[in-house]
Amino acid sequence: MDDGSGMTRTIDYGNLMHRAMRGLIQNVLTDVAENGLPGQHHFFITFDTMHPDVEIADWLSDRYPEEMTIVMQHWFDNLEVTDDGFSVTLNFGDAPEPLYIPYEAIRTFVDPSVEFGLRFETQEDEDDDEPAPTPVEDFDETPEKATKDAEIVSLDKFRK
């Protein structure tokens, strides 16, 4: 089909891939919402706190002005999954905080228990001189290394 602009239609694999990856995350989270986390599975989810549809407490967006990594492992509550994103209540220190994260804001989704990771490249070429994030394929023994640059919120309180 020619829209008259002389542009040839192309298959946008990048976009299709992102949509498929978001669908996969939605399927995984829907299963967890219904049945809980199986076995050793747990997730590190890094997301863009600047995304306009992200809903987090002001003190969290102040502390994480660009991106934040959440851990879904020992304790989470009110996990609700929609076609556009998910909401979940996590514990920060002693304060349960509800978060809403649209899939479009997710930068990485990692399940260290099975060395599975997805990374979404950002569409905009940012002019930052920051080094590119390391691909999540390089899992070492510890999940911490897979997310070295992110501050992981500790959920130790629930490990007693």
Sequence and secondary structure as in RCSB ss.txt:
>XXXX:A:sequence
MDDGSGMTRTIDYGNLMHRAMRGLIQNVLTDVAENGLPGQHHFFITFDTMHPDVEIADWLSDRYPEEMTIVMQHW
FDNLEVTDDGFSVTLNFGDAPEPLYIPYEAIRTFVDPSVEFGLRFETQEDEDDDEPAPTPVEDFDETPEKATKDA
EIVSLDKFRK
>XXXX:A:secstr
   SSS      HHHHHHHHHHHHHHHHHHHHHHH   TT  EEEEEETTSTT B  HHHHHH SSEEEEEESS 
 EEEEE SSEEEEEEEETTEEEEEEEEGGGEEEEEEGGGTEEEE   SS           TT   SSHHHHTTTS
 B   GGGG 
